Amino acid sequence: MVDPVRSLQDAKPAPFWLDDPGRPDAASALIGDTRCDLLVVGGGYSGLWTALIAKERDPSLDVLLVEAQEIGWAASGRNGGFCEASLTHGLGNGHQRWPAELATLERLGALNLQAIEDTIKRHRIACDWERTGSLVVATEPYQVDGLHELAALAARYGGGLTLLDAEAVRAEIDSPTFLGGAWDRDGVAMVNPARLAWGLKQACLDLGVRIHERTAATGLTESGTGAGAGIAVRTTYGRVTARHVALATNAFPSLLRRHRPYTVPVYDYALMTEPLTDAQLASIGWRNRQGFADSANHFHYVRLSADNRILWGGYDVDYRYGGRVRAERDQRPETFATLARHFFQTFPQLAGVRFSHAWGGAIDTCTRFSAFFDLSHGGRVAYAAGYTGLGVGATRFGAEVMLDLLAGERTERTALEMVRRKPLPFPPEPIRSVGIGITQWSLTRADANAGRRNLWLRTLDRLGLGFDS
């Protein structure tokens, strides 16, 4: 038998989505001092949606966006391209934390997903948008019951999942490891994540947003008093004075120190195959092109690209002591080897397929695994963070929340308990690393023991800190 790791020998150590000849040139850096009505710090989805929606709400607003590197270069250009309606990192997590308002959150999430689709059409963003839905698959017998519980929970909150037995799920995507599935037909779209970011950038420019890339924001202070009060943000080559500031830096250290304990960066990894031949694609079916994820704690997320490559990501999550974001951590050969082995266990009929790209990147997470929000500096600075890998869709909702908060408006969004309350902060090092390490070990043990959660995980569940997705 050929070692599956050999499939990696020609893999390019770069994100597939960003390795695109159509990648736009970076905007020039900001040189000198300037003023604006709204400064957005961060050029990923969170910042782009904030800038775009701000201009759509008020075209007269002077909006400036600064990005330390290039638009979409971090998590927004490296993710799997699953754009989900969920605002709560899945129905189970939402039910555990906000059962009284989950029906509202599900409705707002569905509206948010449709608004993303409408924006893509309105601005003619070529990002391979496909409203295929997504499957959750069971690969162990005990997980089948969990799919039925998930479907019952979805029905309780107005949603609908199509349950599939082993034969039916293998008729959709043929893997000998699949024992059942639950298909969310409408609540997930597949997208080319980098092209979405670049398209949002162009939409912002078309509406008059000023964008400066390669412009790091390095400090934030109050400026002026009375009617002239504002916020001054130091940048690489100057200073921006703004009436309001929206911080959209997510996995990277916030300009607000009090914000930093609420998030930690963790590294996620993915592989992309070469394009499948017609015969290879026929061997696994997959005519409906939906994405899928398995039901384990250490799960994989998988989808087809527009040119029929398979993206195979997830499983390992890597946190390093101190929580620093470092470019050298984007490559983790031991994880790539594990992912390659799992790929061929799932699709033995694809023996001989090679991987063209292997990459990783940092995402931000918080202790409730979904976004949180707040204001500072007398309501002139807003931030949102903590999306935990589901930010492709939820960042648009987060942008609207930040703009509502900065406007001082009480809306259906700002009235939510999810918006009004923040998660528990992470403890300082070394307790943080020890706790994350024990949790990762315990989740691995649960996967190997029919999902049974040990005392540590049950304690986290009782404290509202449990994670089972």
N, C-alpha and C positions, 0 to 999 in steps of 0.2 A: 504493500500500500504506500502511495506517495505521501510524504509528510505534508499536511495542509499548510505548514508555515512556508513551504516553497512558493506558494501562491503570492507571497508578499515580496518576492525578490526584486521585482521591478516597480514596486509601489512608490509613487512620488511622495515625499514627506511634506505635503501641502494640502490645504483644504480644497476639495474638488470644486466647490462652487466658486471660490475666489480665483481658481486657475482658469480664467475665462478671457479669451482675446477681446471680448466686448467690454471688459472692465473699464469704466470711465476714468479719465485723468483726475487726479486730486485737485481740489480747489487750492488756491494760494493761501499761505499763512497770513494771519492778521498781524500787521506791523503798525505799531503806535497805539494811541489811545482812541477810544470811540465811545459812543453812547447808544443806547437802544431802549425800547420799551420792555422787551422780554429777551433775556439771554438764556439759551438752552445749552447746557454743558453735557456733551456726549452725542456722538453721531451714530448710535445704533438705532434699533427700532423705537425705543422709548423716546429718545430725543427727536427723531424724525417725525414720529406721530405728533409729538407735542408741538413742534414748530408748524407742521402742516395744519393741524386743527386750529391752532391759534390764529393763523392767517385766514382760514375759512370762516372762523367766527367773526373776525374783525379785520378786513383787508387793509385798513389804515394803520394797523399795528406794525411798528418797526421791530422785526424779529431777527435775531442774530443767533446762529448756532456755531459752536466751536467744537472741534474734534481733535484729540491729541494725535491720532494716527490718520487713518483714512476711513471714510464712511463705510460702515458695515464690515470692517476688518476683523472684529472680535466675534463674540457669540452670534451676532446677527448674521454673519456670513459663514458660520461654521456649523450651524445646527442641522438637524435632520430634515427640516422643511415641513414639519407637521404644524399646521395652523389650526388650533383647537378652539372650540367655543368656550370650553371650561375656563372660568376665572379663578378656580379654587384648587388647581392641580388635581383635577379629577373629582368625580361625584363623591367617592368615599371620603376623601379628605374634607370636602366641603360639608358633608353630613356630620362628620365628627366635630367640626368647629362651629358651624353656623346653621344648625338645622332649622331654626325659626325663619331665616331669610334665604334659605337655599333655593326655594322656588323663584324668588326674585333674582338671585344671582344667576340661575340657569337661564331665565328669560333675558336678562341683560347680556349674558354671554352670547346667546344666539343672535341678538340684535347687533352685538359688536362684530361677530363673524360676518354677518351680512354686510355691515358697513365697510369692512375691509374689502370684501368682494366688490361692492359698489365703487369704492375708491379706485381699485385696480382698473375697473372698466372705465370710469370717468376720466382718469388720467392716462389711460391706454398703456398701462405698465405691463411689459412683456416679461412675465415671471413664471410661466408654465403653471398657472393656477388650475387645479383640478379638484372639484368638490366630490371626491370619491368616498369620503368617510374613512373609517379605520376599524380594524378588528382588534379585539383582545383575545388571545388564544390560550388555551390550557395545554400544557405539555406534561403535566403530572395528574394522576387521577383525582387527587384532592382538590385541584384547581377548578374542576368542572363544577362542583357545587358553588364555588365562589362566583362563577359566571352567572348562575341562576340568581344568586343573591344580588349581584350587580344589576341585572335586568329588572328585578323586582324594585330595587331602589330607584332606578331610572323611571319606572312607571309611576312610582309614588310622587315624583317631582315633575311629572308632565312630559318626560322624555320617552323615547322608545328605542330599545335595542333588539335586534333580531338574533335570537339564539340559534346556534348551529351545532348539530351533533358532529361526531368525528367525520362521517361521510360527507356531510354538507360543507364543513369547513375545508376539507381537502378538495372538494369540488371548486372552491374559490382559490385556494393556494395549496398546492399539493406537497405537504411535508409529512413523512412518516411519524414525526414527533407530535403532530397536532391531534388532540383528543376532543376538542370542542372549541367553540368560538362565540363571541358576542360582537355583532356588527353595529356600530353607530354609523348609520348611512348618511347622515346630513351634518353632523356636528364637527367634522374635521375636513380640512382641505389640504392637499399637497401643493407645495410651492417651491420654486427655486429661491432659497432664502437670500442669496447675495443679490440676485436680480431684483427681488422685492425691495431691498434696501436702496439699491441704486435708482430704482424707479421712484421711490419716495423722495430721494434726494432731488431728482429732476423735477418732481411735482412741487417740492418746496421752492426751488429756484424759479420755476414758472410763475409762482404766486408772489415772488418778491422777497423770499427769505434770503438773508445774507448768510452764506456758509463759508467758513474758513477751516480747512483741514490742516493737519500738522501744527496745531495750536493748542497746547496744553493749558488747562486752567490750573493754577498752582496755589491760589489763596483767595479767601473771600472775607470781606469786612463790610461794615456799614459805612455809608458815605452821606454826608450832608445831614441836615436837620429839617424838621417841619415839612412844608409842602415840597421841598426839594430833596427830601430823604430818598436814598436809594441804596443799592448794593454795588460795591466795587469788587471786581474779580480780576486778579492778576493773571496774565497769560504769558506765554513764552516771550513775546516781544512787545508787551504793552499792557494796557489795562482797559477793561470794559466797565462802564458805569450803567446800571440798568435799574428800571423801576421794579422789575420782578426777575427772579431767576428760577429756572427749573433744572434740578440736578438729575441727570439720567446716566449715571456712570456705573450702576449695577455692581458687577464683580470687582471693579476697581475702587481704590480707597476714596471715600466721599470727602468733599471739601469741608463737610461738617463732622468734626470729631465725635460728637455725641451720636451720630448716625452709624459709625463704623462697627460697634459691637453687635449690631443686629444682623449682619450678614457675614458669611465666609465664602471665599471662592473655592470651588471644587472643580476638578478636571474630568471632562467627559471625552470619550474617544469614538472614532468611527472609521470604517473602511468603505471604499467604493470599488465595485468591480469594473472590469472592462464591459463594454456593451454586450448584452447577450445576443446570440444568434436567434433566428426564428425558432430553430429546433430546440435550443436550450430553454427559451421562454415557454414553448409549448409543453416541455417536460414538467413544468411546475404550474401550468395553467395561468392563474393570475390575470384573467381577462378583464376584471373590473378595477384593477390597478389601485385598490385601497391599500393604505399603509397597515402595518400591524405591529403589535407589541405582545410579548408573552407575559404571563401572570406572576412571574417570580419577583422576589424583592430586588434581586440583581437582574433586571430585565434587559432585553434587547428591543430596540426599535428599528423597524425595517420598512423600506419603501422602494418603489421604482422611480428612476429619474425619467425625464422626457425622452431620452435616447436609450431607454431600457437597460440601464445599469441597475444594480441592486446596492443601495446604501444599507450597511449593516453596522449599527452602533449600539452603545450602551454597555451594560454589564458592570464593568469596573467603574468605580468612582474614586478619585484620588484626591485626598487632602494632605497638605504638607504643613508641618509645624510652622506657626507664625502667619500662615494664610497669605503669603506673598504671591503675586501673579508674576510668573517668569516665563519667557518665551521658550526656554529649553524644556519646559514641562509639556509643551504641545506634542512632543514625541515620547511614546512609552512602548518600546518594543515588546515587553512582556504582555501588555494588554493587547497589542495587535496580534500576537501569536495566539492568545486565548480566543479572541474574536474570530480569527481564521478557522480554528478548530471547531468552534461552535457553528460557524456558517456551514461547513460541510457535513456536520452531524444533522443539521436541519434540512439541508438540500443535498443529499448524497448524489442525486442525479446530475448535479452540476460539477462533478469532479473534473478537474482540468481548468476551470475558470480561474482567472488571475485577478488580483486587485491592482487597480491603477493608482489609487491614492490612499494614504493613511494619515490621519491627523487627529488632533485634539484641541482643546481650548477650555478656558475657565468660564464657568457659569456661577451666578450668585445664588446662594440659598439662605433661608432663614429658618427659625425653629417651627414655623407653621407651614413652610413649603409653598407658600403663595404670597403674592405681593402685599406690601404694607405701604403706608403713606403718612406724611406729616408735613407740618409747616415750621418755619423758624424765622427769626429776625422780624418779628412783628407782622408775620403773614406775608412777607415779601419773598421768601425762599420756600419752594416746595420740592419734595423729593418722593420718588417711588422706587422700590427695589424689592428683591427677594423672590423673583419669578420662578426660580428652581427649574429651569429648562423648558417651561411652557410659556415663554414670553413672546413667541411669534404672534400669537393672537392677543394675549392679555395685555401687552404693552400699549395697545391702542386704548383700551379701557383705562389703563393707568394714566395715560396722557390726559384723557378727559377729566379724570379725578384731579390731577395736579392743576389743570386750568380752572376747574371749578373752585378749588381751594384758594388759588391765588386771586380769583375774582371775588372771594368772600361770599359765594353763593351757596345756599342750602339747596341741594338737588337730591334726587332719588339716590344718586351715587354717593354723595357725601353723608347722607343719613345712614348709610349701611354701617353695621357694627364692624364689618371687615375693614372699612375705611377709618372709622373712629378709633379703633384700638390697634395697638402695635403688638407684635409677638414678644415673647421673652427674649432678651439678649443672650448671646452666647457667653459662657464664662471665659475668663482670661486663660491664657496659656500658663501652665501645661495642662490644666484641667480640660480645656477645649479639645486638645489633641487626644487625650486619653478617652474622653467621652465619645468622640467621633469614632475612634478606633474600636472601642467596645461595641458600639452600635453596629458598625460594619461587620465585625466578627459575628455578632448575634444574628444579623440578617442572613449571613451566609449559612449559619447553623440552621436557621428556620427553613431555608430553601432545601437543605439536605434532610430535614426531618418533617416532611409533609406539612410544612407551614407552621408547625408548633412554635409559638413565641416563648422565649425563656423569661426568667424573672426580670431581667434588665428591660427587655422590650415591653413586657406587661406594665412595668413601672412607668416607662415613658408614655405608654398609652393612657394610663390613669392621670398623668400630669398634662395631657394634651400635647405631648411632644412626639407621639408615635408616628412612624412612617411605614406604610405597607404597600407602596407602589413602586 
